Amino acid sequence: MYIPPFNRAEDDLAVRRLVTEVGAGWLVTSRAGSAPSASFLPVLWREDTVVAHLARANPHWREIGDGTPALLVVTGPDAYVSPSWYASKAEHGRVVPTWNYSAVHLTGVARVHEDPEWLRSAVTDLTDRHEAGRHDRWRVTDAPPEYVEGQLRGIVGLELTVTAVEGKEKLSQNRSSDDRSGVVEGLLREERAQTRGVADAMADGLEPS
């Protein structure tokens, strides 16, 4: 991932927090001579390991052997930035549109799991993570055991051992404080839901006026 120095996410805890809050990402692998395969998966990142699962009917998993190089792409809120929001537009007019976003790339090696107990543990952990904090949280044990066993037969597990982490926060850090403030104000006027997340992330980095 191309990351200019001013866009590099240096806070490891913030990078992990983004992956945890998003909770899903694109797993990308490639075979020699073939186009890359990508699957969008719920994920759980603990220490240097990511746990996920795929539908058995998804042919992607059959391309993954022990030690297959893999990339997991997790993206946070993103938004179009209009140059009309920059204070510098009125000063010199030398401004152009851009797109702001946050993203994390986890590179590593993948392996597939078909063991029923591994799958049950992974599905339970993923469910508990995404059900956490809900008033009427659902648990794997709420479903009939035979039904769960049938569902487990329809998936395969995926384990990614992470060897490199890259975090990027493209939040107009290369613009002046006045330009960044104008972008935040512009984003807050937009109706697209994701723009609020970008505005909040940008506002965290602004000096109090």
Secondary structure, 3 states (H helix, E strand, C coil): CCCCHHHECCCHHHHHHHHHHHCEEEEEECCCCCCCEEEEEECEEECCEEEEEEECCCHHHHHCCCCEEEEEEEEEEEEEECHHHCCHHHHCCCCCCEEEEEEEEEEEEEEEECCHHHHHHHHHHHHHHHHCCCCCCCCHHHCCHHHHHHHHCCEEEEEEEEEEEEEEEECCCCCCHHHHHHHHHHHHHCCCHHHHHHHHHHHHCCCCC
